[in-house]
Amino acid sequence: MMKRILIAKVGLDGHDRGAKVVARALKNAGYEVIYTGIRQSPEQVVMTAMQEDVSLIGLSCLSGAHIPLFRRVMELMDKMNLKIPVFCGGTIPPEDVDILKSMGIKEVFGPGSSLKDIVEKVREMVGDD
């Protein structure tokens, strides 16, 4: 069965080129990708993940509000007992990586991350290695 991955732009960030590039790379790697579009609330992301029965969630944020937005997604997932691995990307400063991982995010892809590395890590996270 093809694994389903949700790619979501959280918050008021209007730039989604990077998220679309990652979504296309994952689609080309054989995954079914659900892309939410821009300006999604944490609540919308979690509801879409549940409705679409995804195996993995990828969050993207370029606005600098990644910590509170991603924390809210993780809190909502915990509250709803959703056990879906989450990775993130965008303009994530290196000093924020440990904070994000401490809230349960599995992988953090900052500026300059290669699509090859992202696809390989996704394979590991969904058990396709």
N, C-alpha and C positions, 0 to 999 in steps of 0.2 A: 504494500500500500504506500502511495506517495505521501511523504511527510508534508504537513502544512505549516508554513511559517508566516507569522503576522509581522509586518513592518509598519511602525507607527511613528508619526511626527507628533510629539507632545508639546503642548503649550502654544504660544502665539507666534512661533517661528514660522515664517512664510517661505523659507528656502528649502527645497526638497530634492535638489539634483543628486546629492550624495545618497539619500535614501533610495531614490529611483535606480541609481547605478548598482547599489547593493542588491536591491530587489531583483533586478535583471540578471545579475551574476548568479544569484541563488536559483532563479528560474532556469537559467542555462545549465546549472548543475543538477537539475532534475527535481527540484522542489516545487510544490504548489505554493505560490506566494500571494498573500492577501495584503494589499497596500491600502492603508486607511486614508491617505491624503493628509493635507496639512491641518494644523490647528485642532488637534484632538485633545480632549480632556483625559486625565487618567481614568476616569469612570468609563468613558467611551472605549478606551483601549481594552480595559478588563472585560467589559461586556462583549466586545467584538471577539476577543480571544475565547471566551466561553462559547459564544454562538457558533464560531467557526471551528471549534474543536482543534485548536492548533497544537503543535508539538513544541513550538519555540516562539518567543516574542523578541523582536528587535526594536529597540527604542532609539529615536534619533532626536537630537536637540542641538541647535546652533546658537540659541539666544543667551546662554549662560545660566539659565534657570534649571539645568539638568538635575541638580541634587534634590530640590524640593519636589519637582515633578516626578522624577523616577522613584523617589521615596514613597510618594503617594500611590503610585502604581503597585509597588511592592507591598505596601500596607493593605491596599484593597484586595490584592491576590491572597495575602495571608488571611484576611478576614473571611474571604469566601472559600478558603482552603483549596486554592488553585495551585497545583504543583507543576507549573510550567517554567522551564528554564528561561531566563531573560539575558539578552546581551544588549549592549548599547554602543552608540557611536555619535560622532559629531565633534564639535570643538570642545573636547574634554581636556582640561589642563592635567598634566601628569600628577600633580599633587591631589587631584580628586579621585584618582583610580582606586586607591585603598578605601576611601569613603564609600564609593559605589559598590565595591566588592563586599564591604562589611554589611551592606544592606541586602545582600543576596544576589546581586548581578554577577553572572558567571564570567563574562568577558567584556572588556572595554576596548573599543577601537577608536583611537584618536586620529587626528589629521595625519595623512600619509600612510595609513594602514593599507596593505595590499589586498585586492579582491581575492587573490589566491589564499592568503592567510585567513581571511574572513570565512571563505567557503570551507577550508580545512577545519577551523574551529567549530563551525556550525555542524559539520559532519560528526565531530566528537560529541557535541552537546546533544544531538538527537540520536546518537548511537548508530550512525551510518559509517563507522570507520572500518 
